[in-house]
Amino acid sequence: MNSNNCPKCEKELDWQGHYHCSDCDERFNKVGFCPDCQAQLEKLQACGAANYFCNSCNELKSKSRVRFEFQQVS
């Protein structure tokens, strides 16, 4: 299971329309990357399910294989 911890202080992030660290007072986006080519994935959301599509590989990727990272919002 993916944990939603701050990349700076490792505290649990809160969801407020975006990920927020109350200790660092920073906002983050959770971005997925293709496990095969490392390109940023497009999140497709419909009927309550989220899928991840790689435009480089031109195929859907399993959420269990996707590499997620938190990127600070300016």
PQR file of N, CA, C, O and H, with PARSE charges and radii, in Angstrom:
ATOM      1  N   MET A   1       0.841  -1.184   0.000 -0.4000 1.5000
ATOM      2  CA  MET A   1       0.000   0.000   0.000 -0.0000 2.0000
ATOM      3  C   MET A   1       0.886   1.248   0.000  0.5500 1.7000
ATOM      4  O   MET A   1       1.890   1.316   0.709 -0.5500 1.4000
ATOM      5  N   ASN A   2       0.495   2.217  -0.800 -0.4000 1.5000
ATOM      6  CA  ASN A   2       1.255   3.465  -0.871 -0.0000 2.0000
ATOM      7  C   ASN A   2       0.933   4.327   0.338  0.5500 1.7000
ATOM      8  O   ASN A   2      -0.234   4.511   0.688 -0.5500 1.4000
ATOM      9  H   ASN A   2      -0.321   2.161  -1.376  0.4000 1.0000
ATOM     10  N   SER A   3       1.973   4.856   0.976 -0.4000 1.5000
ATOM     11  CA  SER A   3       1.751   5.786   2.079 -0.0000 2.0000
ATOM     12  C   SER A   3       1.861   7.201   1.524  0.5500 1.7000
ATOM     13  O   SER A   3       2.582   7.457   0.560 -0.5500 1.4000
ATOM     14  H   SER A   3       2.920   4.707   0.692  0.4000 1.0000
ATOM     15  N   ASN A   4       1.137   8.101   2.150 -0.4000 1.5000
ATOM     16  CA  ASN A   4       1.138   9.495   1.717 -0.0000 2.0000
ATOM     17  C   ASN A   4       1.898  10.319   2.732  0.5500 1.7000
ATOM     18  O   ASN A   4       1.308  11.060   3.519 -0.5500 1.4000
ATOM     19  H   ASN A   4       0.551   7.893   2.933  0.4000 1.0000
ATOM     20  N   ASN A   5       3.227  10.182   2.706 -0.4000 1.5000
ATOM     21  CA  ASN A   5       4.090  10.890   3.640 -0.0000 2.0000
ATOM     22  C   ASN A   5       4.810  12.041   2.954  0.5500 1.7000
ATOM     23  O   ASN A   5       5.156  11.961   1.776 -0.5500 1.4000
ATOM     24  H   ASN A   5       3.706   9.581   2.067  0.4000 1.0000
ATOM     25  N   CYS A   6       5.026  13.099   3.701 -0.4000 1.5000
ATOM     26  CA  CYS A   6       5.728  14.274   3.211 -0.0000 2.0000
ATOM     27  C   CYS A   6       7.154  13.887   2.790  0.5500 1.7000
ATOM     28  O   CYS A   6       7.861  13.227   3.552 -0.5500 1.4000
ATOM     29  H   CYS A   6       4.745  13.164   4.658  0.4000 1.0000
ATOM     30  N   PRO A   7       7.581  14.290   1.588 -0.5600 1.5000
ATOM     31  CA  PRO A   7       8.944  13.968   1.158  0.2800 2.0000
ATOM     32  C   PRO A   7      10.017  14.738   1.930  0.5500 1.7000
ATOM     33  O   PRO A   7      11.195  14.387   1.861 -0.5500 1.4000
ATOM     34  N   LYS A   8       9.626  15.782   2.664 -0.4000 1.5000
ATOM     35  CA  LYS A   8      10.590  16.567   3.438 -0.0000 2.0000
ATOM     36  C   LYS A   8      10.740  16.048   4.861  0.5500 1.7000
ATOM     37  O   LYS A   8      11.858  15.826   5.325 -0.5500 1.4000
ATOM     38  H   LYS A   8       8.669  16.068   2.720  0.4000 1.0000
ATOM     39  N   CYS A   9       9.608  15.850   5.568 -0.4000 1.5000
ATOM     40  CA  CYS A   9       9.686  15.493   6.989 -0.0000 2.0000
ATOM     41  C   CYS A   9       9.122  14.109   7.313  0.5500 1.7000
ATOM     42  O   CYS A   9       9.208  13.660   8.456 -0.5500 1.4000
ATOM     43  H   CYS A   9       8.699  16.031   5.191  0.4000 1.0000
ATOM     44  N   GLU A  10       8.548  13.434   6.323 -0.4000 1.5000
ATOM     45  CA  GLU A  10       8.008  12.082   6.464 -0.0000 2.0000
ATOM     46  C   GLU A  10       6.714  11.987   7.298  0.5500 1.7000
ATOM     47  O   GLU A  10       6.267  10.883   7.608 -0.5500 1.4000
ATOM     48  H   GLU A  10       8.478  13.799   5.394  0.4000 1.0000
ATOM     49  N   LYS A  11       6.116  13.122   7.660 -0.4000 1.5000
ATOM     50  CA  LYS A  11       4.831  13.104   8.374 -0.0000 2.0000
ATOM     51  C   LYS A  11       3.720  12.775   7.384  0.5500 1.7000
ATOM     52  O   LYS A  11       3.861  13.005   6.183 -0.5500 1.4000
ATOM     53  H   LYS A  11       6.479  14.019   7.408  0.4000 1.0000
ATOM     54  N   GLU A  12       2.608  12.233   7.898 -0.4000 1.5000
ATOM     55  CA  GLU A  12       1.446  11.906   7.070 -0.0000 2.0000
ATOM     56  C   GLU A  12       0.861  13.188   6.476  0.5500 1.7000
ATOM     57  O   GLU A  12       0.668  14.178   7.183 -0.5500 1.4000
ATOM     58  H   GLU A  12       2.493  12.046   8.874  0.4000 1.0000
ATOM     59  N   LEU A  13       0.577  13.158   5.156 -0.4000 1.5000
ATOM     60  CA  LEU A  13      -0.014  14.311   4.487 -0.0000 2.0000
ATOM     61  C   LEU A  13      -1.528  14.295   4.649  0.5500 1.7000
ATOM     62  O   LEU A  13      -2.148  13.233   4.683 -0.5500 1.4000
ATOM     63  H   LEU A  13       0.734  12.354   4.582  0.4000 1.0000
ATOM     64  N   ASP A  14      -2.116  15.485   4.748 -0.4000 1.5000
ATOM     65  CA  ASP A  14      -3.569  15.647   4.818 -0.0000 2.0000
ATOM     66  C   ASP A  14      -4.078  15.934   3.415  0.5500 1.7000
ATOM     67  O   ASP A  14      -3.371  16.520   2.596 -0.5500 1.4000
ATOM     68  H   ASP A  14      -1.613  16.349   4.720  0.4000 1.0000
ATOM     69  N   TRP A  15      -5.327  15.511   3.140 -0.4000 1.5000
ATOM     70  CA  TRP A  15      -5.960  15.811   1.862 -0.0000 2.0000
ATOM     71  C   TRP A  15      -6.881  17.003   2.043  0.5500 1.7000
ATOM     72  O   TRP A  15      -7.813  16.952   2.846 -0.5500 1.4000
ATOM     73  H   TRP A  15      -5.902  15.035   3.806  0.4000 1.0000
ATOM     74  N   GLN A  16      -6.628  18.087   1.298 -0.4000 1.5000
ATOM     75  CA  GLN A  16      -7.441  19.306   1.353 -0.0000 2.0000
ATOM     76  C   GLN A  16      -7.684  19.808  -0.070  0.5500 1.7000
ATOM     77  O   GLN A  16      -7.503  20.993  -0.350 -0.5500 1.4000
ATOM     78  H   GLN A  16      -5.871  18.128   0.646  0.4000 1.0000
ATOM     79  N   GLY A  17      -8.091  18.913  -0.965 -0.4000 1.5000
ATOM     80  CA  GLY A  17      -8.194  19.252  -2.382 -0.0000 2.0000
ATOM     81  C   GLY A  17      -6.844  19.100  -3.063  0.5500 1.7000
ATOM     82  O   GLY A  17      -6.748  19.117  -4.290 -0.5500 1.4000
ATOM     83  H   GLY A  17      -8.238  17.950  -0.738  0.4000 1.0000
ATOM     84  N   HIS A  18      -5.817  18.954  -2.260 -0.4000 1.5000
ATOM     85  CA  HIS A  18      -4.437  18.665  -2.639 -0.0000 2.0000
ATOM     86  C   HIS A  18      -3.789  18.075  -1.386  0.5500 1.7000
ATOM     87  O   HIS A  18      -4.380  18.126  -0.307 -0.5500 1.4000
ATOM     88  H   HIS A  18      -5.895  18.941  -1.263  0.4000 1.0000
ATOM     89  N   TYR A  19      -2.614  17.532  -1.513 -0.4000 1.5000
ATOM     90  CA  TYR A  19      -1.919  17.004  -0.337 -0.0000 2.0000
ATOM     91  C   TYR A  19      -1.220  18.149   0.383  0.5500 1.7000
ATOM     92  O   TYR A  19      -0.582  18.994  -0.246 -0.5500 1.4000
ATOM     93  H   TYR A  19      -2.134  17.491  -2.390  0.4000 1.0000
ATOM     94  N   HIS A  20      -1.346  18.170   1.703 -0.4000 1.5000
ATOM     95  CA  HIS A  20      -0.797  19.259   2.497 -0.0000 2.0000
ATOM     96  C   HIS A  20      -0.068  18.693   3.712  0.5500 1.7000
ATOM     97  O   HIS A  20      -0.575  17.791   4.379 -0.5500 1.4000
ATOM     98  H   HIS A  20      -1.864  17.484   2.213  0.4000 1.0000
ATOM     99  N   CYS A  21       1.120  19.221   3.997 -0.4000 1.5000
ATOM    100  CA  CYS A  21       1.870  18.861   5.203 -0.0000 2.0000
ATOM    101  C   CYS A  21       1.675  19.982   6.213  0.5500 1.7000
ATOM    102  O   CYS A  21       2.098  21.114   5.977 -0.5500 1.4000
ATOM    103  H   CYS A  21       1.532  19.953   3.455  0.4000 1.0000
ATOM    104  N   SER A  22       1.039  19.675   7.331 -0.4000 1.5000
ATOM    105  CA  SER A  22       0.786  20.702   8.347 -0.0000 2.0000
ATOM    106  C   SER A  22       2.077  21.102   9.067  0.5500 1.7000
ATOM    107  O   SER A  22       2.179  22.231   9.546 -0.5500 1.4000
ATOM    108  H   SER A  22       0.695  18.756   7.523  0.4000 1.0000
ATOM    109  N   ASP A  23       3.055  20.212   9.152 -0.4000 1.5000
ATOM    110  CA  ASP A  23       4.329  20.548   9.812 -0.0000 2.0000
ATOM    111  C   ASP A  23       5.187  21.475   8.942  0.5500 1.7000
ATOM    112  O   ASP A  23       5.717  22.467   9.441 -0.5500 1.4000
ATOM    113  H   ASP A  23       2.972  19.295   8.763  0.4000 1.0000
ATOM    114  N   CYS A  24       5.326  21.166   7.661 -0.4000 1.5000
ATOM    115  CA  CYS A  24       6.151  21.971   6.746 -0.0000 2.0000
ATOM    116  C   CYS A  24       5.353  23.128   6.130  0.5500 1.7000
ATOM    117  O   CYS A  24       5.935  24.064   5.583 -0.5500 1.4000
ATOM    118  H   CYS A  24       4.895  20.359   7.256  0.4000 1.0000
ATOM    119  N   ASP A  25       4.024  23.058   6.222 -0.4000 1.5000
ATOM    120  CA  ASP A  25       3.120  24.021   5.583 -0.0000 2.0000
ATOM    121  C   ASP A  25       3.393  24.106   4.080  0.5500 1.7000
ATOM    122  O   ASP A  25       3.494  25.194   3.514 -0.5500 1.4000
ATOM    123  H   ASP A  25       3.551  22.298   6.667  0.4000 1.0000
ATOM    124  N   GLU A  26       3.512  22.936   3.445 -0.4000 1.5000
ATOM    125  CA  GLU A  26       3.756  22.837   2.006 -0.0000 2.0000
ATOM    126  C   GLU A  26       2.625  22.042   1.354  0.5500 1.7000
ATOM    127  O   GLU A  26       2.002  21.192   1.989 -0.5500 1.4000
ATOM    128  H   GLU A  26       3.430  22.052   3.905  0.4000 1.0000
ATOM    129  N   ARG A  27       2.372  22.334   0.072 -0.4000 1.5000
ATOM    130  CA  ARG A  27       1.374  21.608  -0.706 -0.0000 2.0000
ATOM    131  C   ARG A  27       2.085  20.742  -1.740  0.5500 1.7000
ATOM    132  O   ARG A  27       3.137  21.112  -2.262 -0.5500 1.4000
ATOM    133  H   ARG A  27       2.879  23.025  -0.443  0.4000 1.0000
ATOM    134  N   PHE A  28       1.488  19.569  -2.030 -0.4000 1.5000
ATOM    135  CA  PHE A  28       2.084  18.620  -2.958 -0.0000 2.0000
ATOM    136  C   PHE A  28       1.041  18.029  -3.890  0.5500 1.7000
ATOM    137  O   PHE A  28      -0.132  17.913  -3.533 -0.5500 1.4000
ATOM    138  H   PHE A  28       0.634  19.268  -1.606  0.4000 1.0000
ATOM    139  N   ASN A  29       1.474  17.658  -5.082 -0.4000 1.5000
ATOM    140  CA  ASN A  29       0.686  16.853  -6.006 -0.0000 2.0000
ATOM    141  C   ASN A  29       1.298  15.462  -6.025  0.5500 1.7000
ATOM    142  O   ASN A  29       2.518  15.314  -5.951 -0.5500 1.4000
ATOM    143  H   ASN A  29       2.426  17.752  -5.372  0.4000 1.0000
ATOM    144  N   LYS A  30       0.452  14.443  -6.125 -0.4000 1.5000
ATOM    145  CA  LYS A  30       0.922  13.070  -6.236 -0.0000 2.0000
ATOM    146  C   LYS A  30       0.956  12.713  -7.721  0.5500 1.7000
ATOM    147  O   LYS A  30      -0.077  12.703  -8.390 -0.5500 1.4000
ATOM    148  H   LYS A  30      -0.538  14.564  -6.186  0.4000 1.0000
ATOM    149  N   VAL A  31       2.149  12.420  -8.227 -0.4000 1.5000
ATOM    150  CA  VAL A  31       2.353  12.185  -9.655 -0.0000 2.0000
ATOM    151  C   VAL A  31       2.808  10.746  -9.858  0.5500 1.7000
ATOM    152  O   VAL A  31       3.662  10.239  -9.130 -0.5500 1.4000
ATOM    153  H   VAL A  31       2.989  12.428  -7.683  0.4000 1.0000
ATOM    154  N   GLY A  32       2.216  10.092 -10.868 -0.4000 1.5000
ATOM    155  CA  GLY A  32       2.581   8.714 -11.188 -0.0000 2.0000
ATOM    156  C   GLY A  32       3.488   8.648 -12.399  0.5500 1.7000
ATOM    157  O   GLY A  32       3.348   9.430 -13.339 -0.5500 1.4000
ATOM    158  H   GLY A  32       1.522  10.503 -11.459  0.4000 1.0000
ATOM    159  N   PHE A  33       4.430   7.697 -12.367 -0.4000 1.5000
ATOM    160  CA  PHE A  33       5.374   7.509 -13.462 -0.0000 2.0000
ATOM    161  C   PHE A  33       5.328   6.070 -13.952  0.5500 1.7000
ATOM    162  O   PHE A  33       5.143   5.139 -13.168 -0.5500 1.4000
ATOM    163  H   PHE A  33       4.544   7.062 -11.603  0.4000 1.0000
ATOM    164  N   CYS A  34       5.499   5.901 -15.256 -0.4000 1.5000
ATOM    165  CA  CYS A  34       5.460   4.592 -15.899 -0.0000 2.0000
ATOM    166  C   CYS A  34       6.585   3.697 -15.370  0.5500 1.7000
ATOM    167  O   CYS A  34       7.737   4.127 -15.299 -0.5500 1.4000
ATOM    168  H   CYS A  34       5.650   6.658 -15.892  0.4000 1.0000
ATOM    169  N   PRO A  35       6.257   2.460 -15.002 -0.5600 1.5000
ATOM    170  CA  PRO A  35       7.293   1.545 -14.519  0.2800 2.0000
ATOM    171  C   PRO A  35       8.230   1.058 -15.631  0.5500 1.7000
ATOM    172  O   PRO A  35       9.302   0.523 -15.348 -0.5500 1.4000
ATOM    173  N   ASP A  36       7.830   1.241 -16.885 -0.4000 1.5000
ATOM    174  CA  ASP A  36       8.632   0.745 -18.003 -0.0000 2.0000
ATOM    175  C   ASP A  36       9.520   1.822 -18.638  0.5500 1.7000
ATOM    176  O   ASP A  36      10.699   1.583 -18.901 -0.5500 1.4000
ATOM    177  H   ASP A  36       6.959   1.675 -17.114  0.4000 1.0000
ATOM    178  N   CYS A  37       8.939   3.025 -18.886 -0.4000 1.5000
ATOM    179  CA  CYS A  37       9.719   4.059 -19.577 -0.0000 2.0000
ATOM    180  C   CYS A  37       9.955   5.307 -18.718  0.5500 1.7000
ATOM    181  O   CYS A  37      10.632   6.234 -19.162 -0.5500 1.4000
ATOM    182  H   CYS A  37       7.982   3.219 -18.672  0.4000 1.0000
ATOM    183  N   GLN A  38       9.417   5.346 -17.513 -0.4000 1.5000
ATOM    184  CA  GLN A  38       9.584   6.448 -16.546 -0.0000 2.0000
ATOM    185  C   GLN A  38       8.886   7.745 -16.950  0.5500 1.7000
ATOM    186  O   GLN A  38       9.126   8.777 -16.324 -0.5500 1.4000
ATOM    187  H   GLN A  38       8.866   4.593 -17.152  0.4000 1.0000
ATOM    188  N   ALA A  39       8.025   7.728 -17.983 -0.4000 1.5000
ATOM    189  CA  ALA A  39       7.282   8.923 -18.385 -0.0000 2.0000
ATOM    190  C   ALA A  39       6.166   9.197 -17.375  0.5500 1.7000
ATOM    191  O   ALA A  39       5.667   8.281 -16.721 -0.5500 1.4000
ATOM    192  H   ALA A  39       7.831   6.889 -18.492  0.4000 1.0000
ATOM    193  N   GLN A  40       5.784  10.469 -17.258 -0.4000 1.5000
ATOM    194  CA  GLN A  40       4.685  10.822 -16.366 -0.0000 2.0000
ATOM    195  C   GLN A  40       3.391  10.265 -16.947  0.5500 1.7000
ATOM    196  O   GLN A  40       3.139  10.379 -18.147 -0.5500 1.4000
ATOM    197  H   GLN A  40       6.189  11.214 -17.789  0.4000 1.0000
ATOM    198  N   LEU A  41       2.575   9.664 -16.089 -0.4000 1.5000
ATOM    199  CA  LEU A  41       1.334   9.030 -16.524 -0.0000 2.0000
ATOM    200  C   LEU A  41       0.153   9.984 -16.449  0.5500 1.7000
ATOM    201  O   LEU A  41       0.142  10.928 -15.659 -0.5500 1.4000
ATOM    202  H   LEU A  41       2.779   9.571 -15.115  0.4000 1.0000
ATOM    203  N   GLU A  42      -0.823   9.722 -17.277 -0.4000 1.5000
ATOM    204  CA  GLU A  42      -2.082  10.454 -17.260 -0.0000 2.0000
ATOM    205  C   GLU A  42      -3.065   9.650 -16.416  0.5500 1.7000
ATOM    206  O   GLU A  42      -3.239   8.451 -16.633 -0.5500 1.4000
ATOM    207  H   GLU A  42      -0.814   8.955 -17.919  0.4000 1.0000
ATOM    208  N   LYS A  43      -3.706  10.311 -15.456 -0.4000 1.5000
ATOM    209  CA  LYS A  43      -4.681   9.632 -14.604 -0.0000 2.0000
ATOM    210  C   LYS A  43      -6.049   9.762 -15.256  0.5500 1.7000
ATOM    211  O   LYS A  43      -6.518  10.869 -15.522 -0.5500 1.4000
ATOM    212  H   LYS A  43      -3.564  11.285 -15.280  0.4000 1.0000
ATOM    213  N   LEU A  44      -6.685   8.619 -15.511 -0.4000 1.5000
ATOM    214  CA  LEU A  44      -8.021   8.579 -16.085 -0.0000 2.0000
ATOM    215  C   LEU A  44      -8.975   8.121 -14.992  0.5500 1.7000
ATOM    216  O   LEU A  44      -8.791   7.050 -14.414 -0.5500 1.4000
ATOM    217  H   LEU A  44      -6.303   7.720 -15.295  0.4000 1.0000
ATOM    218  N   GLN A  45      -9.986   8.920 -14.709 -0.4000 1.5000
ATOM    219  CA  GLN A  45     -10.892   8.590 -13.628 -0.0000 2.0000
ATOM    220  C   GLN A  45     -12.320   8.566 -14.160  0.5500 1.7000
ATOM    221  O   GLN A  45     -12.795   9.538 -14.747 -0.5500 1.4000
ATOM    222  H   GLN A  45     -10.136   9.790 -15.179  0.4000 1.0000
ATOM    223  N   ALA A  46     -13.002   7.428 -13.943 -0.4000 1.5000
ATOM    224  CA  ALA A  46     -14.387   7.279 -14.379 -0.0000 2.0000
ATOM    225  C   ALA A  46     -15.072   6.223 -13.518  0.5500 1.7000
ATOM    226  O   ALA A  46     -14.463   5.216 -13.155 -0.5500 1.4000
ATOM    227  H   ALA A  46     -12.616   6.639 -13.466  0.4000 1.0000
ATOM    228  N   CYS A  47     -16.307   6.453 -13.204 -0.4000 1.5000
ATOM    229  CA  CYS A  47     -17.125   5.498 -12.444 -0.0000 2.0000
ATOM    230  C   CYS A  47     -16.454   5.075 -11.137  0.5500 1.7000
ATOM    231  O   CYS A  47     -16.596   3.928 -10.713 -0.5500 1.4000
ATOM    232  H   CYS A  47     -16.801   7.271 -13.499  0.4000 1.0000
ATOM    233  N   GLY A  48     -15.728   5.986 -10.502 -0.4000 1.5000
ATOM    234  CA  GLY A  48     -15.107   5.700  -9.221 -0.0000 2.0000
ATOM    235  C   GLY A  48     -13.792   4.949  -9.296  0.5500 1.7000
ATOM    236  O   GLY A  48     -13.163   4.703  -8.267 -0.5500 1.4000
ATOM    237  H   GLY A  48     -15.612   6.917 -10.847  0.4000 1.0000
ATOM    238  N   ALA A  49     -13.366   4.580 -10.494 -0.4000 1.5000
ATOM    239  CA  ALA A  49     -12.104   3.845 -10.647 -0.0000 2.0000
ATOM    240  C   ALA A  49     -11.058   4.741 -11.296  0.5500 1.7000
ATOM    241  O   ALA A  49     -11.375   5.553 -12.166 -0.5500 1.4000
ATOM    242  H   ALA A  49     -13.877   4.779 -11.330  0.4000 1.0000
ATOM    243  N   ALA A  50      -9.812   4.587 -10.867 -0.4000 1.5000
ATOM    244  CA  ALA A  50      -8.709   5.346 -11.458 -0.0000 2.0000
ATOM    245  C   ALA A  50      -7.819   4.395 -12.253  0.5500 1.7000
ATOM    246  O   ALA A  50      -7.451   3.321 -11.778 -0.5500 1.4000
ATOM    247  H   ALA A  50      -9.555   3.928 -10.161  0.4000 1.0000
ATOM    248  N   ASN A  51      -7.484   4.812 -13.467 -0.4000 1.5000
ATOM    249  CA  ASN A  51      -6.562   4.072 -14.316 -0.0000 2.0000
ATOM    250  C   ASN A  51      -5.429   5.001 -14.707  0.5500 1.7000
ATOM    251  O   ASN A  51      -5.576   6.223 -14.678 -0.5500 1.4000
ATOM    252  H   ASN A  51      -7.783   5.685 -13.852  0.4000 1.0000
ATOM    253  N   TYR A  52      -4.304   4.420 -15.070 -0.4000 1.5000
ATOM    254  CA  TYR A  52      -3.139   5.206 -15.437 -0.0000 2.0000
ATOM    255  C   TYR A  52      -2.703   4.834 -16.842  0.5500 1.7000
ATOM    256  O   TYR A  52      -2.476   3.665 -17.153 -0.5500 1.4000
ATOM    257  H   TYR A  52      -4.185   3.427 -15.094  0.4000 1.0000
ATOM    258  N   PHE A  53      -2.589   5.863 -17.693 -0.4000 1.5000
ATOM    259  CA  PHE A  53      -2.247   5.650 -19.097 -0.0000 2.0000
ATOM    260  C   PHE A  53      -0.904   6.296 -19.410  0.5500 1.7000
ATOM    261  O   PHE A  53      -0.645   7.441 -19.040 -0.5500 1.4000
ATOM    262  H   PHE A  53      -2.773   6.813 -17.441  0.4000 1.0000
ATOM    263  N   CYS A  54      -0.054   5.536 -20.099 -0.4000 1.5000
ATOM    264  CA  CYS A  54       1.246   6.050 -20.532 -0.0000 2.0000
ATOM    265  C   CYS A  54       1.148   6.432 -22.004  0.5500 1.7000
ATOM    266  O   CYS A  54       0.920   5.577 -22.860 -0.5500 1.4000
ATOM    267  H   CYS A  54      -0.264   4.606 -20.400  0.4000 1.0000
ATOM    268  N   ASN A  55       1.322   7.719 -22.293 -0.4000 1.5000
ATOM    269  CA  ASN A  55       1.268   8.192 -23.675 -0.0000 2.0000
ATOM    270  C   ASN A  55       2.489   7.737 -24.472  0.5500 1.7000
ATOM    271  O   ASN A  55       2.412   7.622 -25.695 -0.5500 1.4000
ATOM    272  H   ASN A  55       1.507   8.414 -21.597  0.4000 1.0000
ATOM    273  N   SER A  56       3.603   7.480 -23.809 -0.4000 1.5000
ATOM    274  CA  SER A  56       4.807   7.014 -24.503 -0.0000 2.0000
ATOM    275  C   SER A  56       4.679   5.554 -24.937  0.5500 1.7000
ATOM    276  O   SER A  56       5.000   5.203 -26.072 -0.5500 1.4000
ATOM    277  H   SER A  56       3.665   7.574 -22.815  0.4000 1.0000
ATOM    278  N   CYS A  57       4.210   4.715 -24.025 -0.4000 1.5000
ATOM    279  CA  CYS A  57       4.029   3.288 -24.320 -0.0000 2.0000
ATOM    280  C   CYS A  57       2.692   3.014 -25.009  0.5500 1.7000
ATOM    281  O   CYS A  57       2.492   1.953 -25.599 -0.5500 1.4000
ATOM    282  H   CYS A  57       3.950   5.001 -23.102  0.4000 1.0000
ATOM    283  N   ASN A  58       1.775   3.989 -24.925 -0.4000 1.5000
ATOM    284  CA  ASN A  58       0.445   3.893 -25.502 -0.0000 2.0000
ATOM    285  C   ASN A  58      -0.347   2.725 -24.915  0.5500 1.7000
ATOM    286  O   ASN A  58      -0.973   1.958 -25.646 -0.5500 1.4000
ATOM    287  H   ASN A  58       1.937   4.852 -24.446  0.4000 1.0000
ATOM    288  N   GLU A  59      -0.310   2.598 -23.567 -0.4000 1.5000
ATOM    289  CA  GLU A  59      -1.063   1.525 -22.908 -0.0000 2.0000
ATOM    290  C   GLU A  59      -1.362   1.875 -21.453  0.5500 1.7000
ATOM    291  O   GLU A  59      -0.703   2.713 -20.837 -0.5500 1.4000
ATOM    292  H   GLU A  59       0.199   3.221 -22.973  0.4000 1.0000
ATOM    293  N   LEU A  60      -2.386   1.196 -20.931 -0.4000 1.5000
ATOM    294  CA  LEU A  60      -2.729   1.338 -19.521 -0.0000 2.0000
ATOM    295  C   LEU A  60      -1.686   0.637 -18.673  0.5500 1.7000
ATOM    296  O   LEU A  60      -1.117  -0.375 -19.082 -0.5500 1.4000
ATOM    297  H   LEU A  60      -2.922   0.516 -21.432  0.4000 1.0000
ATOM    298  N   LYS A  61      -1.436   1.184 -17.477 -0.4000 1.5000
ATOM    299  CA  LYS A  61      -0.479   0.592 -16.544 -0.0000 2.0000
ATOM    300  C   LYS A  61      -1.196   0.231 -15.255  0.5500 1.7000
ATOM    301  O   LYS A  61      -2.071   0.963 -14.794 -0.5500 1.4000
ATOM    302  H   LYS A  61      -1.899   2.006 -17.145  0.4000 1.0000
ATOM    303  N   SER A  62      -0.826  -0.881 -14.687 -0.4000 1.5000
ATOM    304  CA  SER A  62      -1.397  -1.329 -13.429 -0.0000 2.0000
ATOM    305  C   SER A  62      -0.976  -0.406 -12.296  0.5500 1.7000
ATOM    306  O   SER A  62       0.200  -0.067 -12.168 -0.5500 1.4000
ATOM    307  H   SER A  62      -0.115  -1.476 -15.061  0.4000 1.0000
ATOM    308  N   LYS A  63      -1.941  -0.001 -11.473 -0.4000 1.5000
ATOM    309  CA  LYS A  63      -1.650   0.882 -10.345 -0.0000 2.0000
ATOM    310  C   LYS A  63      -0.598   0.272  -9.420  0.5500 1.7000
ATOM    311  O   LYS A  63       0.191   0.999  -8.817 -0.5500 1.4000
ATOM    312  H   LYS A  63      -2.896  -0.277 -11.577  0.4000 1.0000
ATOM    313  N   SER A  64      -0.581  -1.036  -9.307 -0.4000 1.5000
ATOM    314  CA  SER A  64       0.376  -1.696  -8.413 -0.0000 2.0000
ATOM    315  C   SER A  64       1.818  -1.571  -8.916  0.5500 1.7000
ATOM    316  O   SER A  64       2.757  -1.750  -8.141 -0.5500 1.4000
ATOM    317  H   SER A  64      -1.222  -1.626  -9.797  0.4000 1.0000
ATOM    318  N   ARG A  65       2.002  -1.266 -10.205 -0.4000 1.5000
ATOM    319  CA  ARG A  65       3.348  -1.120 -10.765 -0.0000 2.0000
ATOM    320  C   ARG A  65       3.789   0.336 -10.899  0.5500 1.7000
ATOM    321  O   ARG A  65       4.968   0.613 -11.114 -0.5500 1.4000
ATOM    322  H   ARG A  65       1.239  -1.121 -10.835  0.4000 1.0000
ATOM    323  N   VAL A  66       2.838   1.268 -10.771 -0.4000 1.5000
ATOM    324  CA  VAL A  66       3.140   2.684 -10.956 -0.0000 2.0000
ATOM    325  C   VAL A  66       4.022   3.196  -9.822  0.5500 1.7000
ATOM    326  O   VAL A  66       3.805   2.862  -8.657 -0.5500 1.4000
ATOM    327  H   VAL A  66       1.879   1.042 -10.596  0.4000 1.0000
ATOM    328  N   ARG A  67       5.024   4.014 -10.174 -0.4000 1.5000
ATOM    329  CA  ARG A  67       5.877   4.663  -9.176 -0.0000 2.0000
ATOM    330  C   ARG A  67       5.316   6.054  -8.923  0.5500 1.7000
ATOM    331  O   ARG A  67       5.232   6.876  -9.836 -0.5500 1.4000
ATOM    332  H   ARG A  67       5.200   4.286 -11.120  0.4000 1.0000
ATOM    333  N   PHE A  68       4.933   6.313  -7.674 -0.4000 1.5000
ATOM    334  CA  PHE A  68       4.369   7.603  -7.303 -0.0000 2.0000
ATOM    335  C   PHE A  68       5.400   8.430  -6.549  0.5500 1.7000
ATOM    336  O   PHE A  68       6.218   7.906  -5.793 -0.5500 1.4000
ATOM    337  H   PHE A  68       5.001   5.645  -6.933  0.4000 1.0000
ATOM    338  N   GLU A  69       5.338   9.735  -6.776 -0.4000 1.5000
ATOM    339  CA  GLU A  69       6.151  10.652  -5.982 -0.0000 2.0000
ATOM    340  C   GLU A  69       5.358  11.928  -5.765  0.5500 1.7000
ATOM    341  O   GLU A  69       4.476  12.268  -6.554 -0.5500 1.4000
ATOM    342  H   GLU A  69       4.674  10.161  -7.390  0.4000 1.0000
ATOM    343  N   PHE A  70       5.681  12.631  -4.686 -0.4000 1.5000
ATOM    344  CA  PHE A  70       5.036  13.889  -4.361 -0.0000 2.0000
ATOM    345  C   PHE A  70       5.899  15.027  -4.849  0.5500 1.7000
ATOM    346  O   PHE A  70       7.094  15.088  -4.558 -0.5500 1.4000
ATOM    347  H   PHE A  70       6.398  12.355  -4.045  0.4000 1.0000
ATOM    348  N   GLN A  71       5.273  15.948  -5.608 -0.4000 1.5000
ATOM    349  CA  GLN A  71       5.982  17.100  -6.139 -0.0000 2.0000
ATOM    350  C   GLN A  71       5.384  18.351  -5.511  0.5500 1.7000
ATOM    351  O   GLN A  71       4.164  18.516  -5.471 -0.5500 1.4000
ATOM    352  H   GLN A  71       4.302  15.899  -5.844  0.4000 1.0000
ATOM    353  N   GLN A  72       6.243  19.219  -5.028 -0.4000 1.5000
ATOM    354  CA  GLN A  72       5.820  20.434  -4.348 -0.0000 2.0000
ATOM    355  C   GLN A  72       5.122  21.373  -5.315  0.5500 1.7000
ATOM    356  O   GLN A  72       5.583  21.582  -6.437 -0.5500 1.4000
ATOM    357  H   GLN A  72       7.233  19.085  -5.060  0.4000 1.0000
ATOM    358  N   VAL A  73       3.998  21.942  -4.866 -0.4000 1.5000
ATOM    359  CA  VAL A  73       3.242  22.916  -5.661 -0.0000 2.0000
ATOM    360  C   VAL A  73       3.790  24.294  -5.363  0.5500 1.7000
ATOM    361  O   VAL A  73       3.949  24.657  -4.198 -0.5500 1.4000
ATOM    362  H   VAL A  73       3.624  21.772  -3.954  0.4000 1.0000
ATOM    363  N   SER A  74       4.081  25.064  -6.388 -0.4000 1.5000
ATOM    364  CA  SER A  74       4.624  26.419  -6.196 -0.0000 2.0000
ATOM    365  C   SER A  74       3.560  27.381  -5.734  0.5500 1.7000
ATOM    366  O   SER A  74       3.842  28.560  -5.524 -0.5500 1.4000
ATOM    367  H   SER A  74       3.952  24.769  -7.335  0.4000 1.0000
TER
END
